[in-house]
Amino acid sequence: MFALAHMPAGTYEIWCHPGFAENGFSEGDPLREQRCVEAAMLVDPLLSDIVLEKGIQLISFRSL
């Protein structure tokens, strides 16, 4: 997350597959824990603060 605060100007793609652990659904997912970490990072207020402070424009891949 802090890497965003130090990235040079340019266009970047952030690749992630956030998710939540659900009983009866995600037990077999080898990325289950990582998905939970990614979901938590995406809703962390610190991320929003960095995006605003650095003037980062978030767009969809389609917009490229």
Secondary structure, DSSP 8 states (H G I E B T S, - for coil): -GGGGG--SS------------TTTSTT-TTHHHHHHHHHHHT-HHHHHHHHHHT-----GGG-
